[in-house]
Amino acid sequence: MSRQDTIKDLADRLRRMERRAAPAAGREPSIGTGHAALDSVLPAGGLRQGTLLEWINGEGPGSGAATLALLAAGGLIRQQESGPAGTLAVVDRDGGFYAAAAAGLGLSPERILLVQAGSEDEWKWAVEQVLRSSAVDVVLTWADSLDDRVFRRWQLAAELGGGVGMLVRSAEVVREASWASVRLMVRGCVGEESATGRRWSVRVLSGGVGRGAWRAGYQERDVLLELNDETGGLRLLPRLERAVPPGVSATG
Amino acid sequence: MPLAEARAVLLGPVGVPTEAGEAGEGLEVVEADEEADLRVLAEEGRRGWRFTPLVSLTPAARPGQPPAQDPRSRPESLLANITGCGHLFGDERGLATAMQQEWSGRGFAVRVAVAGSPGAAWAIAHAAHWTGQPWIPLVASEGRDELWMRRLPIEALALQPRVVRALRELDVVQVEGLLGLPLAEIKRRFGEETLWRIDRALGRWQEPLECLPMPDPVVACRTFDEPISRGDWLQQALRELVLEVACGLQRRGRVAWRLVCRVRTEASKVEPEWIEWVTGLVEPSRQAEHLWELVSLQSERRRWPEQVVQLQVSAEGVVVPERPQQTLFETGTEYETATHGGRLRRGMARLVERLSSRLGERSVSRPVLCEAVVPESAVVLVPVGRESSRESGSGAGSGAGAGAWLGPVTRPLRLLEGPRAIEVMAVVPEGPPIRFDWEGRGRRVVRYWGPERIETGWWADGGVARDYYRVETDTGEWYWLFRRRGDARWFVHGVFE
């Protein structure tokens, strides 16, 4: 057996093992994000606990993947607030996370645990720790480059902790292997002059493994979302509604 | 003078300050850290136990009233009750001289005064500085406090600054002059608080001292026959000491808020200084493995010094546990409450302890929104460990929501540490941007919102005057730009990630 065949065989066996370990469809309900539009994008109809999600910025850092991730996290945290606590842990490497913006997205700062890691090793360690903790409901971090072993460790940590890990990543990682159960490609759309807020095109990429990946055959499709600038509501736009040709327009 | 005022005065003649980095060239502004001062003072206070077991840091507030603008509350003084201790040093003057030598030898500028009350001692020690007395201990003989006090300036009474100003305007500069005024008049004009402060200074009010607690020391120490430099050996010795301290806590039925590890090297034998680090806990504990895990996480961040001759681990903040042991064997889940909320609280505390031990206390925080105009000042990060150790759990996020709600997409998720200057093309000089360069790429603006003017006075926040724009580029990305009004330069301040 050649080296490639061995690797392929091992990968297949691993995938089968993962699928056996994954819960049967419908047994473990997902948790809604509080935004029906966003839930309709997610393969499981919401967020599955004990899994990782990748939010990939399609163009550049300003594409808004983290904004969508926070909207989803906020919904989950608010649902947890009915219980004893709901906590979002943000593991930040460069100290630029701006909590005032998170508050604008409906996430109360008192629900945020901000962890600032100086070095890359500390950051990896810190993410694993918060994923492993059952006291944290959602973990958000920025991870452009990630070693496969570290990624796997994080996935196992998320399974153990039972929270949801959200990784905001750049488009360069699309071709890399992933241990996330769902990968979402987020591209900012140029809004019409009359648009009331920010628009995104979101595509679910296939290829996740582990718990929550039981809908691996999920159809890839682009979904248009719009965040209302005034109400903070997220709505699904008809698929045919396209971006306008670029020109300069002023609002507000 | 408050720092903000001092800064404004110092910057004033130079010119109107603008953006950070350009303002205050050549001026180093160091913010006072009262908590750090208090920590140092507490440490020095513990050294004071050599002279008397009753050493206090800050004076007690007036019952039912916070000590507003009280000079006595500044973290700069130690108050000690030396009743019955003088004869150990010859007499009270001998004791005062020994105190002066102790702290002068440690590099502090110290004035020591002995009087019949804490207020009089504080006043005499401070007034000696204002009146230029030599740096010798001053001892007021028994019953002669008031005679001393009468000769002192009115500042010695630790009155409110506005009262001192008003009295000086009335040409009342000495305590003697103030005591000559009718009490009713003083009360009518300056309030009852002033009368209370006079009584406090003259020892007419029995001032209680909140003394530093004398701990029942839980300390483990190893002295090596030969200096050791091997990290693994030292790590093993440290582990044994931590376990020993945990056993000590178990025996006493106590838990500790922090462990202090001290290392003495051969080099520091001559000068008896310890290298010290503190491992703080969010919830007090005595669980040996847990304590060792935190200490070892912290030790990973440090390099062991060469030639270690002594290691010491002590438990501090030793308290009676909130909930004593309720079953005969409580293994692993010490004090764990049966409720889900209790488990979560404990889980969060453990997480914060681990993160703080490895990354440092300031690296684990909760954001608190503030009523600030300048975006950089709108969020304050409060270390979770510190917040929790004061009021376990419940204080989290106090002040949240203090800032005005700004809408879902008016502020960027990533605020750059300092605004970055960019090249921008605009159709009109004071108009919106139509193109800008960022990270080596030209970006065309297709939509924008603004300008949103953010401006402060020249005396505050370095004098900010900015016109902000949210811009959408032709790739669908959003950035937060501003034009500085002083010189019309453009900056990127945030990314709507």
HADDOCK unambig.tbl for C-alpha pairs under 7 A between the chains (distance, minus, plus):
assign (segid A and resid 59 and name CA) (segid B and resid 475 and name CA) 6.70 0.50 0.50
assign (segid A and resid 60 and name CA) (segid B and resid 477 and name CA) 6.96 0.50 0.50
assign (segid A and resid 61 and name CA) (segid B and resid 497 and name CA) 5.40 0.50 0.50
assign (segid A and resid 62 and name CA) (segid B and resid 477 and name CA) 4.32 0.50 0.50
assign (segid A and resid 62 and name CA) (segid B and resid 478 and name CA) 5.04 0.50 0.50
assign (segid A and resid 62 and name CA) (segid B and resid 479 and name CA) 6.45 0.50 0.50
assign (segid A and resid 62 and name CA) (segid B and resid 495 and name CA) 5.50 0.50 0.50
assign (segid A and resid 62 and name CA) (segid B and resid 496 and name CA) 5.16 0.50 0.50
assign (segid A and resid 62 and name CA) (segid B and resid 497 and name CA) 4.51 0.50 0.50
assign (segid A and resid 63 and name CA) (segid B and resid 476 and name CA) 6.25 0.50 0.50
assign (segid A and resid 63 and name CA) (segid B and resid 477 and name CA) 4.52 0.50 0.50
assign (segid A and resid 63 and name CA) (segid B and resid 478 and name CA) 6.74 0.50 0.50
assign (segid A and resid 63 and name CA) (segid B and resid 497 and name CA) 5.92 0.50 0.50
assign (segid A and resid 64 and name CA) (segid B and resid 496 and name CA) 5.94 0.50 0.50
assign (segid A and resid 64 and name CA) (segid B and resid 497 and name CA) 4.23 0.50 0.50
assign (segid A and resid 65 and name CA) (segid B and resid 497 and name CA) 6.10 0.50 0.50
assign (segid A and resid 66 and name CA) (segid B and resid 497 and name CA) 5.27 0.50 0.50
assign (segid A and resid 67 and name CA) (segid B and resid 497 and name CA) 6.05 0.50 0.50
assign (segid A and resid 84 and name CA) (segid B and resid 341 and name CA) 5.08 0.50 0.50
assign (segid A and resid 96 and name CA) (segid B and resid 414 and name CA) 5.03 0.50 0.50
assign (segid A and resid 96 and name CA) (segid B and resid 415 and name CA) 5.05 0.50 0.50
assign (segid A and resid 96 and name CA) (segid B and resid 416 and name CA) 5.71 0.50 0.50
assign (segid A and resid 96 and name CA) (segid B and resid 417 and name CA) 6.27 0.50 0.50
assign (segid A and resid 97 and name CA) (segid B and resid 413 and name CA) 5.92 0.50 0.50
assign (segid A and resid 97 and name CA) (segid B and resid 414 and name CA) 4.87 0.50 0.50
assign (segid A and resid 97 and name CA) (segid B and resid 415 and name CA) 6.44 0.50 0.50
assign (segid A and resid 98 and name CA) (segid B and resid 413 and name CA) 5.11 0.50 0.50
assign (segid A and resid 98 and name CA) (segid B and resid 414 and name CA) 5.39 0.50 0.50
assign (segid A and resid 98 and name CA) (segid B and resid 415 and name CA) 5.73 0.50 0.50
assign (segid A and resid 99 and name CA) (segid B and resid 367 and name CA) 6.38 0.50 0.50
assign (segid A and resid 99 and name CA) (segid B and resid 379 and name CA) 6.82 0.50 0.50
assign (segid A and resid 100 and name CA) (segid B and resid 369 and name CA) 6.75 0.50 0.50
assign (segid A and resid 100 and name CA) (segid B and resid 379 and name CA) 6.69 0.50 0.50
assign (segid A and resid 101 and name CA) (segid B and resid 411 and name CA) 4.96 0.50 0.50
assign (segid A and resid 101 and name CA) (segid B and resid 412 and name CA) 5.74 0.50 0.50
assign (segid A and resid 101 and name CA) (segid B and resid 413 and name CA) 5.24 0.50 0.50
assign (segid A and resid 102 and name CA) (segid B and resid 413 and name CA) 6.76 0.50 0.50
assign (segid A and resid 104 and name CA) (segid B and resid 405 and name CA) 6.14 0.50 0.50
assign (segid A and resid 104 and name CA) (segid B and resid 406 and name CA) 5.78 0.50 0.50
assign (segid A and resid 104 and name CA) (segid B and resid 407 and name CA) 5.10 0.50 0.50
assign (segid A and resid 104 and name CA) (segid B and resid 408 and name CA) 4.41 0.50 0.50
assign (segid A and resid 104 and name CA) (segid B and resid 409 and name CA) 6.85 0.50 0.50
assign (segid A and resid 105 and name CA) (segid B and resid 408 and name CA) 4.62 0.50 0.50
assign (segid A and resid 109 and name CA) (segid B and resid 367 and name CA) 5.74 0.50 0.50
assign (segid A and resid 109 and name CA) (segid B and resid 368 and name CA) 6.35 0.50 0.50
assign (segid A and resid 109 and name CA) (segid B and resid 397 and name CA) 6.51 0.50 0.50
assign (segid A and resid 109 and name CA) (segid B and resid 400 and name CA) 5.97 0.50 0.50
assign (segid A and resid 110 and name CA) (segid B and resid 366 and name CA) 6.58 0.50 0.50
assign (segid A and resid 110 and name CA) (segid B and resid 396 and name CA) 6.01 0.50 0.50
assign (segid A and resid 110 and name CA) (segid B and resid 397 and name CA) 3.90 0.50 0.50
assign (segid A and resid 110 and name CA) (segid B and resid 400 and name CA) 6.13 0.50 0.50
assign (segid A and resid 112 and name CA) (segid B and resid 366 and name CA) 6.09 0.50 0.50
assign (segid A and resid 113 and name CA) (segid B and resid 365 and name CA) 6.02 0.50 0.50
assign (segid A and resid 113 and name CA) (segid B and resid 366 and name CA) 5.24 0.50 0.50
assign (segid A and resid 114 and name CA) (segid B and resid 364 and name CA) 5.78 0.50 0.50
assign (segid A and resid 114 and name CA) (segid B and resid 365 and name CA) 5.18 0.50 0.50
assign (segid A and resid 114 and name CA) (segid B and resid 366 and name CA) 5.74 0.50 0.50
assign (segid A and resid 115 and name CA) (segid B and resid 363 and name CA) 5.58 0.50 0.50
assign (segid A and resid 115 and name CA) (segid B and resid 364 and name CA) 4.67 0.50 0.50
assign (segid A and resid 115 and name CA) (segid B and resid 365 and name CA) 6.53 0.50 0.50
assign (segid A and resid 116 and name CA) (segid B and resid 363 and name CA) 4.87 0.50 0.50
assign (segid A and resid 116 and name CA) (segid B and resid 364 and name CA) 6.54 0.50 0.50
assign (segid A and resid 117 and name CA) (segid B and resid 359 and name CA) 6.69 0.50 0.50
assign (segid A and resid 117 and name CA) (segid B and resid 363 and name CA) 6.81 0.50 0.50
assign (segid A and resid 126 and name CA) (segid B and resid 355 and name CA) 6.78 0.50 0.50
assign (segid A and resid 133 and name CA) (segid B and resid 347 and name CA) 6.86 0.50 0.50
assign (segid A and resid 133 and name CA) (segid B and resid 351 and name CA) 6.79 0.50 0.50
assign (segid A and resid 134 and name CA) (segid B and resid 347 and name CA) 6.77 0.50 0.50
assign (segid A and resid 135 and name CA) (segid B and resid 344 and name CA) 5.07 0.50 0.50
assign (segid A and resid 135 and name CA) (segid B and resid 347 and name CA) 5.35 0.50 0.50
assign (segid A and resid 135 and name CA) (segid B and resid 348 and name CA) 5.28 0.50 0.50
assign (segid A and resid 187 and name CA) (segid B and resid 476 and name CA) 6.97 0.50 0.50
assign (segid A and resid 188 and name CA) (segid B and resid 475 and name CA) 6.82 0.50 0.50
assign (segid A and resid 188 and name CA) (segid B and resid 476 and name CA) 4.03 0.50 0.50
assign (segid A and resid 188 and name CA) (segid B and resid 477 and name CA) 5.74 0.50 0.50
assign (segid A and resid 189 and name CA) (segid B and resid 476 and name CA) 4.66 0.50 0.50
assign (segid A and resid 190 and name CA) (segid B and resid 474 and name CA) 6.50 0.50 0.50
assign (segid A and resid 190 and name CA) (segid B and resid 476 and name CA) 4.88 0.50 0.50
assign (segid A and resid 229 and name CA) (segid B and resid 407 and name CA) 6.65 0.50 0.50
assign (segid A and resid 229 and name CA) (segid B and resid 408 and name CA) 6.10 0.50 0.50
assign (segid A and resid 229 and name CA) (segid B and resid 409 and name CA) 6.34 0.50 0.50
assign (segid A and resid 230 and name CA) (segid B and resid 407 and name CA) 6.23 0.50 0.50
assign (segid A and resid 232 and name CA) (segid B and resid 407 and name CA) 6.97 0.50 0.50
assign (segid A and resid 232 and name CA) (segid B and resid 408 and name CA) 5.37 0.50 0.50
assign (segid A and resid 246 and name CA) (segid B and resid 446 and name CA) 5.64 0.50 0.50
assign (segid A and resid 246 and name CA) (segid B and resid 474 and name CA) 6.17 0.50 0.50
assign (segid A and resid 247 and name CA) (segid B and resid 446 and name CA) 5.03 0.50 0.50
assign (segid A and resid 248 and name CA) (segid B and resid 445 and name CA) 6.41 0.50 0.50
assign (segid A and resid 248 and name CA) (segid B and resid 446 and name CA) 4.12 0.50 0.50
assign (segid A and resid 248 and name CA) (segid B and resid 447 and name CA) 5.26 0.50 0.50
assign (segid A and resid 249 and name CA) (segid B and resid 446 and name CA) 6.14 0.50 0.50
assign (segid A and resid 249 and name CA) (segid B and resid 447 and name CA) 4.68 0.50 0.50
assign (segid A and resid 249 and name CA) (segid B and resid 448 and name CA) 6.57 0.50 0.50
assign (segid A and resid 250 and name CA) (segid B and resid 447 and name CA) 5.63 0.50 0.50
assign (segid A and resid 250 and name CA) (segid B and resid 448 and name CA) 5.13 0.50 0.50
assign (segid A and resid 250 and name CA) (segid B and resid 449 and name CA) 6.00 0.50 0.50
assign (segid A and resid 251 and name CA) (segid B and resid 448 and name CA) 6.29 0.50 0.50
assign (segid A and resid 251 and name CA) (segid B and resid 449 and name CA) 5.09 0.50 0.50
assign (segid A and resid 252 and name CA) (segid B and resid 449 and name CA) 5.46 0.50 0.50
assign (segid A and resid 252 and name CA) (segid B and resid 450 and name CA) 6.20 0.50 0.50
